[in-house]
Amino acid sequence: MTKKNLFLTATFLVATSSLFAQGNGLAGITEATGMVTSYFEPATKLIYAIGAVVGLIGGVKVYGKFSSGDPDTSKTAASWFGACIFLIVAATILRSFFL
C-alpha cells in the first residue's frame, strides 16, 4: 500500500510541475526569438564587410596575376568574384529567410 501511495504522489508532482512549466516555456521561446532576430542586422553587416575585404584581396591577387602575364588570370578572377557574390547572396537570403 505504501508503494502505491508513493507512486501516486510522485506522479502528481510530475504532472503539476509540467503544468507550471508550460506558461514560462512560451515566454522563454518568445524571448529567445527576439534575441536571435536582433543579431541578424549586425551579422549581415559583418558578412558584407567580410565580402568587401575578400573582394579587395581578390582584386589585388588578380591584378598581380594579370601584371605578371599569368594565363590563369580569368579563372582566378572568376573564383574571387564568385566568392564575393556568394557571401552577399548568402547574407541576403539568410536575412530574408529568418526575418
N, CA, C and O atoms as a GROMACS GRO file, in nm:
protein
  396
    1MET      N    1   0.081  -0.118   0.000
    1MET     CA    2   0.000   0.000   0.000
    1MET      C    3   0.087   0.127   0.000
    1MET      O    4   0.048   0.225  -0.064
    2THR      N    5   0.199   0.130   0.066
    2THR     CA    6   0.283   0.250   0.071
    2THR      C    7   0.353   0.275  -0.062
    2THR      O    8   0.378   0.390  -0.099
    3LYS      N    9   0.386   0.169  -0.134
    3LYS     CA   10   0.449   0.187  -0.264
    3LYS      C   11   0.351   0.251  -0.361
    3LYS      O   12   0.388   0.334  -0.445
    4LYS      N   13   0.225   0.211  -0.349
    4LYS     CA   14   0.123   0.267  -0.436
    4LYS      C   15   0.102   0.416  -0.405
    4LYS      O   16   0.090   0.496  -0.497
    5ASN      N   17   0.099   0.452  -0.279
    5ASN     CA   18   0.084   0.593  -0.241
    5ASN      C   19   0.205   0.676  -0.285
    5ASN      O   20   0.189   0.789  -0.331
    6LEU      N   21   0.322   0.620  -0.272
    6LEU     CA   22   0.444   0.689  -0.315
    6LEU      C   23   0.444   0.711  -0.465
    6LEU      O   24   0.482   0.818  -0.514
    7PHE      N   25   0.400   0.610  -0.538
    7PHE     CA   26   0.394   0.621  -0.684
    7PHE      C   27   0.292   0.727  -0.726
    7PHE      O   28   0.320   0.807  -0.815
    8LEU      N   29   0.175   0.728  -0.663
    8LEU     CA   30   0.075   0.828  -0.697
    8LEU      C   31   0.122   0.970  -0.662
    8LEU      O   32   0.096   1.064  -0.737
    9THR      N   33   0.190   0.985  -0.550
    9THR     CA   34   0.241   1.117  -0.511
    9THR      C   35   0.345   1.165  -0.612
    9THR      O   36   0.344   1.282  -0.651
   10ALA      N   37   0.434   1.077  -0.652
   10ALA     CA   38   0.536   1.114  -0.750
   10ALA      C   39   0.473   1.150  -0.884
   10ALA      O   40   0.517   1.243  -0.950
   11THR      N   41   0.370   1.077  -0.924
   11THR     CA   42   0.301   1.104  -1.050
   11THR      C   43   0.234   1.241  -1.046
   11THR      O   44   0.242   1.316  -1.143
   12PHE      N   45   0.167   1.273  -0.938
   12PHE     CA   46   0.102   1.403  -0.926
   12PHE      C   47   0.203   1.518  -0.922
   12PHE      O   48   0.178   1.625  -0.977
   13LEU      N   49   0.316   1.497  -0.858
   13LEU     CA   50   0.420   1.600  -0.855
   13LEU      C   51   0.475   1.628  -0.995
   13LEU      O   52   0.496   1.744  -1.033
   14VAL      N   53   0.498   1.522  -1.069
   14VAL     CA   54   0.550   1.540  -1.206
   14VAL      C   55   0.445   1.609  -1.294
   14VAL      O   56   0.479   1.695  -1.374
   15ALA      N   57   0.319   1.571  -1.278
   15ALA     CA   58   0.212   1.630  -1.359
   15ALA      C   59   0.195   1.778  -1.327
   15ALA      O   60   0.179   1.859  -1.419
   16THR      N   61   0.198   1.815  -1.201
   16THR     CA   62   0.178   1.955  -1.166
   16THR      C   63   0.300   2.040  -1.203
   16THR      O   64   0.284   2.156  -1.240
   17SER      N   65   0.419   1.984  -1.194
   17SER     CA   66   0.537   2.063  -1.233
   17SER      C   67   0.539   2.089  -1.382
   17SER      O   68   0.586   2.194  -1.425
   18SER      N   69   0.491   1.996  -1.462
   18SER     CA   70   0.486   2.020  -1.607
   18SER      C   71   0.378   2.123  -1.642
   18SER      O   72   0.393   2.194  -1.741
   19LEU      N   73   0.272   2.131  -1.564
   19LEU     CA   74   0.171   2.233  -1.588
   19LEU      C   75   0.224   2.373  -1.562
   19LEU      O   76   0.194   2.466  -1.637
   20PHE      N   77   0.303   2.388  -1.456
   20PHE     CA   78   0.360   2.519  -1.426
   20PHE      C   79   0.466   2.560  -1.527
   20PHE      O   80   0.485   2.679  -1.551
   21ALA      N   81   0.534   2.465  -1.586
   21ALA     CA   82   0.642   2.496  -1.680
   21ALA      C   83   0.590   2.541  -1.815
   21ALA      O   84   0.665   2.606  -1.888
   22GLN      N   85   0.469   2.511  -1.852
   22GLN     CA   86   0.419   2.546  -1.984
   22GLN      C   87   0.406   2.696  -2.003
   22GLN      O   88   0.434   2.745  -2.113
   23GLY      N   89   0.364   2.769  -1.905
   23GLY     CA   90   0.349   2.913  -1.919
   23GLY      C   91   0.482   2.984  -1.938
   23GLY      O   92   0.491   3.077  -2.018
   24ASN      N   93   0.585   2.942  -1.867
   24ASN     CA   94   0.717   3.003  -1.879
   24ASN      C   95   0.788   2.961  -2.006
   24ASN      O   96   0.874   3.034  -2.055
   25GLY      N   97   0.753   2.847  -2.061
   25GLY     CA   98   0.817   2.800  -2.184
   25GLY      C   99   0.786   2.888  -2.302
   25GLY      O  100   0.874   2.918  -2.382
   26LEU      N  101   0.662   2.931  -2.313
   26LEU     CA  102   0.622   3.018  -2.423
   26LEU      C  103   0.691   3.154  -2.413
   26LEU      O  104   0.735   3.209  -2.514
   27ALA      N  105   0.700   3.206  -2.294
   27ALA     CA  106   0.769   3.334  -2.275
   27ALA      C  107   0.918   3.321  -2.306
   27ALA      O  108   0.978   3.412  -2.363
   28GLY      N  109   0.976   3.209  -2.270
   28GLY     CA  110   1.118   3.185  -2.299
   28GLY      C  111   1.144   3.173  -2.448
   28GLY      O  112   1.244   3.225  -2.498
   29ILE      N  113   1.056   3.104  -2.518
   29ILE     CA  114   1.072   3.090  -2.663
   29ILE      C  115   1.056   3.225  -2.731
   29ILE      O  116   1.130   3.256  -2.825
   30THR      N  117   0.962   3.305  -2.686
   30THR     CA  118   0.942   3.438  -2.744
   30THR      C  119   1.064   3.527  -2.719
   30THR      O  120   1.107   3.600  -2.808
   31GLU      N  121   1.118   3.520  -2.600
   31GLU     CA  122   1.237   3.599  -2.568
   31GLU      C  123   1.358   3.554  -2.650
   31GLU      O  124   1.434   3.637  -2.699
   32ALA      N  125   1.375   3.422  -2.665
   32ALA     CA  126   1.486   3.370  -2.744
   32ALA      C  127   1.473   3.411  -2.891
   32ALA      O  128   1.572   3.443  -2.956
   33THR      N  129   1.350   3.409  -2.944
   33THR     CA  130   1.328   3.450  -3.082
   33THR      C  131   1.365   3.597  -3.101
   33THR      O  132   1.427   3.634  -3.201
   34GLY      N  133   1.326   3.680  -3.006
   34GLY     CA  134   1.361   3.822  -3.013
   34GLY      C  135   1.511   3.845  -3.006
   34GLY      O  136   1.564   3.931  -3.077
   35MET      N  137   1.580   3.768  -2.922
   35MET     CA  138   1.725   3.783  -2.910
   35MET      C  139   1.796   3.740  -3.038
   35MET      O  140   1.890   3.806  -3.083
   36VAL      N  141   1.751   3.628  -3.096
   36VAL     CA  142   1.816   3.578  -3.218
   36VAL      C  143   1.793   3.673  -3.334
   36VAL      O  144   1.886   3.701  -3.410
   37THR      N  145   1.671   3.725  -3.349
   37THR     CA  146   1.645   3.815  -3.461
   37THR      C  147   1.715   3.950  -3.443
   37THR      O  148   1.738   4.020  -3.542
   38SER      N  149   1.749   3.988  -3.321
   38SER     CA  150   1.822   4.114  -3.301
   38SER      C  151   1.967   4.104  -3.347
   38SER      O  152   2.031   4.206  -3.369
   39TYR      N  153   2.019   3.984  -3.362
   39TYR     CA  154   2.157   3.966  -3.406
   39TYR      C  155   2.172   3.964  -3.558
   39TYR      O  156   2.285   3.967  -3.607
   40PHE      N  157   2.063   3.960  -3.633
   40PHE     CA  158   2.073   3.946  -3.778
   40PHE      C  159   2.128   4.073  -3.844
   40PHE      O  160   2.206   4.063  -3.939
   41GLU      N  161   2.088   4.189  -3.797
   41GLU     CA  162   2.137   4.314  -3.858
   41GLU      C  163   2.289   4.328  -3.844
   41GLU      O  164   2.355   4.353  -3.945
   42PRO      N  165   2.347   4.313  -3.725
   42PRO     CA  166   2.494   4.322  -3.715
   42PRO      C  167   2.564   4.209  -3.790
   42PRO      O  168   2.670   4.230  -3.848
   43ALA      N  169   2.506   4.089  -3.787
   43ALA     CA  170   2.569   3.977  -3.857
   43ALA      C  171   2.568   3.999  -4.008
   43ALA      O  172   2.666   3.966  -4.075
   44THR      N  173   2.460   4.054  -4.061
   44THR     CA  174   2.454   4.082  -4.204
   44THR      C  175   2.557   4.187  -4.243
   44THR      O  176   2.624   4.174  -4.345
   45LYS      N  177   2.571   4.291  -4.162
   45LYS     CA  178   2.672   4.393  -4.191
   45LYS      C  179   2.813   4.336  -4.181
   45LYS      O  180   2.900   4.374  -4.259
   46LEU      N  181   2.835   4.246  -4.087
   46LEU     CA  182   2.966   4.182  -4.075
   46LEU      C  183   2.997   4.097  -4.198
   46LEU      O  184   3.110   4.100  -4.248
   47ILE      N  185   2.899   4.023  -4.247
   47ILE     CA  186   2.921   3.941  -4.366
   47ILE      C  187   2.947   4.030  -4.487
   47ILE      O  188   3.031   3.996  -4.571
   48TYR      N  189   2.878   4.144  -4.499
   48TYR     CA  190   2.905   4.237  -4.608
   48TYR      C  191   3.047   4.293  -4.598
   48TYR      O  192   3.114   4.308  -4.700
   49ALA      N  193   3.092   4.323  -4.478
   49ALA     CA  194   3.228   4.373  -4.460
   49ALA      C  195   3.331   4.267  -4.497
   49ALA      O  196   3.433   4.298  -4.559
   50ILE      N  197   3.305   4.143  -4.458
   50ILE     CA  198   3.395   4.034  -4.496
   50ILE      C  199   3.398   4.019  -4.648
   50ILE      O  200   3.504   3.995  -4.706
   51GLY      N  201   3.282   4.032  -4.711
   51GLY     CA  202   3.276   4.025  -4.858
   51GLY      C  203   3.357   4.136  -4.922
   51GLY      O  204   3.421   4.114  -5.025
   52ALA      N  205   3.354   4.256  -4.864
   52ALA     CA  206   3.432   4.368  -4.918
   52ALA      C  207   3.582   4.341  -4.905
   52ALA      O  208   3.658   4.370  -4.998
   53VAL      N  209   3.624   4.288  -4.792
   53VAL     CA  210   3.766   4.256  -4.772
   53VAL      C  211   3.809   4.146  -4.869
   53VAL      O  212   3.916   4.154  -4.928
   54VAL      N  213   3.725   4.044  -4.886
   54VAL     CA  214   3.757   3.936  -4.980
   54VAL      C  215   3.766   3.992  -5.122
   54VAL      O  216   3.852   3.950  -5.199
   55GLY      N  217   3.678   4.085  -5.156
   55GLY     CA  218   3.683   4.147  -5.288
   55GLY      C  219   3.811   4.226  -5.310
   55GLY      O  220   3.870   4.220  -5.418
   56LEU      N  221   3.855   4.300  -5.208
   56LEU     CA  222   3.980   4.375  -5.220
   56LEU      C  223   4.100   4.282  -5.234
   56LEU      O  224   4.188   4.305  -5.318
   57ILE      N  225   4.104   4.179  -5.153
   57ILE     CA  226   4.214   4.083  -5.162
   57ILE      C  227   4.214   4.015  -5.298
   57ILE      O  228   4.319   3.998  -5.360
   58GLY      N  229   4.095   3.977  -5.345
   58GLY     CA  230   4.085   3.914  -5.476
   58GLY      C  231   4.128   4.007  -5.588
   58GLY      O  232   4.194   3.964  -5.682
   59GLY      N  233   4.092   4.135  -5.577
   59GLY     CA  234   4.135   4.231  -5.679
   59GLY      C  235   4.286   4.245  -5.684
   59GLY      O  236   4.343   4.254  -5.793
   60VAL      N  237   4.350   4.247  -5.569
   60VAL     CA  238   4.496   4.256  -5.565
   60VAL      C  239   4.559   4.130  -5.624
   60VAL      O  240   4.656   4.138  -5.700
   61LYS      N  241   4.504   4.013  -5.591
   61LYS     CA  242   4.558   3.887  -5.645
   61LYS      C  243   4.542   3.881  -5.797
   61LYS      O  244   4.635   3.842  -5.868
   62VAL      N  245   4.426   3.920  -5.846
   62VAL     CA  246   4.403   3.917  -5.990
   62VAL      C  247   4.493   4.018  -6.060
   62VAL      O  248   4.547   3.988  -6.167
   63TYR      N  249   4.510   4.135  -6.002
   63TYR     CA  250   4.599   4.235  -6.063
   63TYR      C  251   4.742   4.183  -6.068
   63TYR      O  252   4.812   4.202  -6.167
   64GLY      N  253   4.785   4.117  -5.961
   64GLY     CA  254   4.921   4.060  -5.960
   64GLY      C  255   4.940   3.956  -6.068
   64GLY      O  256   5.043   3.952  -6.135
   65LYS      N  257   4.839   3.870  -6.086
   65LYS     CA  258   4.849   3.767  -6.190
   65LYS      C  259   4.844   3.829  -6.330
   65LYS      O  260   4.916   3.786  -6.420
   66PHE      N  261   4.759   3.932  -6.347
   66PHE     CA  262   4.746   3.998  -6.476
   66PHE      C  263   4.875   4.071  -6.512
   66PHE      O  264   4.917   4.071  -6.628
   67SER      N  265   4.937   4.134  -6.413
   67SER     CA  266   5.061   4.209  -6.438
   67SER      C  267   5.177   4.117  -6.472
   67SER      O  268   5.264   4.153  -6.551
   68SER      N  269   5.178   3.998  -6.414
   68SER     CA  270   5.288   3.905  -6.440
   68SER      C  271   5.266   3.826  -6.569
   68SER      O  272   5.356   3.753  -6.612
   69GLY      N  273   5.149   3.839  -6.631
   69GLY     CA  274   5.123   3.769  -6.757
   69GLY      C  275   5.082   3.624  -6.738
   69GLY      O  276   5.097   3.544  -6.830
   70ASP      N  277   5.030   3.590  -6.624
   70ASP     CA  278   4.986   3.453  -6.597
   70ASP      C  279   4.861   3.423  -6.682
   70ASP      O  280   4.768   3.503  -6.684
   71PRO      N  281   4.859   3.309  -6.753
   71PRO     CA  282   4.743   3.277  -6.836
   71PRO      C  283   4.620   3.232  -6.756
   71PRO      O  284   4.512   3.216  -6.812
   72ASP      N  285   4.637   3.211  -6.628
   72ASP     CA  286   4.529   3.161  -6.542
   72ASP      C  287   4.451   3.275  -6.475
   72ASP      O  288   4.383   3.253  -6.374
   73THR      N  289   4.461   3.395  -6.528
   73THR     CA  290   4.400   3.512  -6.464
   73THR      C  291   4.248   3.504  -6.463
   73THR      O  292   4.186   3.542  -6.363
   74SER      N  293   4.188   3.458  -6.569
   74SER     CA  294   4.041   3.456  -6.576
   74SER      C  295   3.981   3.359  -6.474
   74SER      O  296   3.876   3.388  -6.417
   75LYS      N  297   4.045   3.246  -6.452
   75LYS     CA  298   3.995   3.151  -6.352
   75LYS      C  299   4.006   3.210  -6.211
   75LYS      O  300   3.915   3.194  -6.129
   76THR      N  301   4.116   3.277  -6.184
   76THR     CA  302   4.134   3.339  -6.054
   76THR      C  303   4.032   3.450  -6.031
   76THR      O  304   3.974   3.460  -5.923
   77ALA      N  305   4.009   3.532  -6.133
   77ALA     CA  306   3.911   3.639  -6.121
   77ALA      C  307   3.771   3.583  -6.100
   77ALA      O  308   3.695   3.636  -6.018
   78ALA      N  309   3.737   3.478  -6.172
   78ALA     CA  310   3.604   3.418  -6.158
   78ALA      C  311   3.586   3.358  -6.019
   78ALA      O  312   3.477   3.369  -5.961
   79SER      N  313   3.688   3.295  -5.964
   79SER     CA  314   3.674   3.234  -5.832
   79SER      C  315   3.660   3.339  -5.723
   79SER      O  316   3.578   3.322  -5.632
   80TRP      N  317   3.737   3.446  -5.728
   80TRP     CA  318   3.725   3.552  -5.628
   80TRP      C  319   3.593   3.625  -5.641
   80TRP      O  320   3.528   3.655  -5.541
   81PHE      N  321   3.552   3.652  -5.763
   81PHE     CA  322   3.424   3.718  -5.786
   81PHE      C  323   3.309   3.630  -5.737
   81PHE      O  324   3.214   3.680  -5.677
   82GLY      N  325   3.317   3.500  -5.763
   82GLY     CA  326   3.216   3.406  -5.715
   82GLY      C  327   3.208   3.401  -5.564
   82GLY      O  328   3.099   3.390  -5.507
   83ALA      N  329   3.323   3.409  -5.497
   83ALA     CA  330   3.324   3.409  -5.350
   83ALA      C  331   3.254   3.532  -5.295
   83ALA      O  332   3.180   3.523  -5.198
   84CYS      N  333   3.278   3.647  -5.356
   84CYS     CA  334   3.214   3.771  -5.310
   84CYS      C  335   3.063   3.765  -5.333
   84CYS      O  336   2.985   3.803  -5.246
   85ILE      N  337   3.023   3.718  -5.450
   85ILE     CA  338   2.880   3.706  -5.480
   85ILE      C  339   2.813   3.609  -5.383
   85ILE      O  340   2.702   3.635  -5.336
   86PHE      N  341   2.879   3.497  -5.353
   86PHE     CA  342   2.823   3.400  -5.260
   86PHE      C  343   2.800   3.462  -5.122
   86PHE      O  344   2.695   3.442  -5.062
   87LEU      N  345   2.897   3.538  -5.072
   87LEU     CA  346   2.881   3.599  -4.940
   87LEU      C  347   2.764   3.697  -4.938
   87LEU      O  348   2.688   3.700  -4.842
   88ILE      N  349   2.751   3.776  -5.041
   88ILE     CA  350   2.642   3.875  -5.045
   88ILE      C  351   2.507   3.807  -5.056
   88ILE      O  352   2.413   3.844  -4.986
   89VAL      N  353   2.498   3.707  -5.144
   89VAL     CA  354   2.370   3.637  -5.163
   89VAL      C  355   2.333   3.555  -5.039
   89VAL      O  356   2.217   3.552  -4.999
   90ALA      N  357   2.432   3.490  -4.978
   90ALA     CA  358   2.404   3.410  -4.858
   90ALA      C  359   2.354   3.498  -4.744
   90ALA      O  360   2.260   3.460  -4.674
   91ALA      N  361   2.415   3.613  -4.725
   91ALA     CA  362   2.370   3.704  -4.619
   91ALA      C  363   2.229   3.755  -4.646
   91ALA      O  364   2.147   3.765  -4.554
   92THR      N  365   2.200   3.787  -4.770
   92THR     CA  366   2.068   3.839  -4.804
   92THR      C  367   1.961   3.731  -4.788
   92THR      O  368   1.854   3.758  -4.736
   93ILE      N  369   1.991   3.611  -4.834
   93ILE     CA  370   1.893   3.503  -4.823
   93ILE      C  371   1.869   3.464  -4.678
   93ILE      O  372   1.755   3.443  -4.638
   94LEU      N  373   1.974   3.454  -4.599
   94LEU     CA  374   1.956   3.421  -4.458
   94LEU      C  375   1.874   3.527  -4.385
   94LEU      O  376   1.789   3.495  -4.302
   95ARG      N  377   1.900   3.652  -4.417
   95ARG     CA  378   1.824   3.760  -4.353
   95ARG      C  379   1.676   3.754  -4.393
   95ARG      O  380   1.589   3.768  -4.307
   96SER      N  381   1.649   3.734  -4.521
   96SER     CA  382   1.509   3.730  -4.565
   96SER      C  383   1.439   3.602  -4.519
   96SER      O  384   1.317   3.602  -4.501
   97PHE      N  385   1.514   3.495  -4.500
   97PHE     CA  386   1.453   3.370  -4.456
   97PHE      C  387   1.414   3.374  -4.308
   97PHE      O  388   1.308   3.322  -4.271
   98PHE      N  389   1.496   3.435  -4.225
   98PHE     CA  390   1.471   3.432  -4.082
   98PHE      C  391   1.398   3.556  -4.029
   98PHE      O  392   1.346   3.552  -3.918
   99LEU      N  393   1.392   3.663  -4.105
   99LEU     CA  394   1.322   3.782  -4.056
   99LEU      C  395   1.191   3.799  -4.122
   99LEU      O  396   1.119   3.894  -4.093
   0.00000   0.00000   0.00000
